[in-house]
Amino acid sequence: MTEPAVLFVCLGNICRSPMAEGAFRAAAEAAGLAVTIDSAGTAAYHVGEPPDPRAQEMARRHGADIGGLRGRQLVAADFRRFTHVLVMDHANLADARAIVPEDAVCQPQLLLDLVPGREGAAVADPYYGGEEHFEDTWADVSRAAAALVQALRR
């Protein structure tokens, strides 16, 4: 079996998806799981930019350094490269589904579908909110990261 490869996707790739990448990277490392991890946005608004400073601070506060990440846009080839494409909300899920190529190795799904009791829920975008919104987002992506580690171990 090949090594799992996980891509986290939000709109701009500066808040939710880099936070999810950081939370999952920490959880996978702690579990000794070999996995390729990346994040992307469905829009090109922040290509080449680092994560939002508030997202970086929240991740740092929880032991994950995401400061070296840079925004990039989701492309059709991602569906050939990654075994899991995990999206933060329904609008971005629709945008991701619109570019899935015929030879994709996976289909995009909502990140919180991995968390029992949260199936179908979206990870709220903290961009326009205060610190508490970033804390809520971190809690969501951390729960999903733990659930993903368990799923990949099976």
C-alpha angles and dihedrals in degrees: 000000000000123000113272116253118201127194122190117205135195133148106278102008094233104097123014103025096045089047089051090048091051094046093048094044089055093045093047092048092050089050093047090240118160107219140143111236132189142145136217143174129234090225129056095225096116106024109158094011125120120244118283109282090239091055090048091051093048092049091046090050087057096046101264124117112208097159093107094056120105128202120255136170125251112251133189091251089065088073090059095045102044128062092202128034108186118190129199102219146007098261092053090043089058091048091049092048089053092066101040107128123224092250095052117146091210143017122231118255137180113273094225091055083083093061115080110240093017098075111141093016124126128229102243116241107243095190097105095036138077133260093288089062090056090049090053091049091049090051091052096047092044092053089048091048091054091047091049092051089053092048093050092049091058 
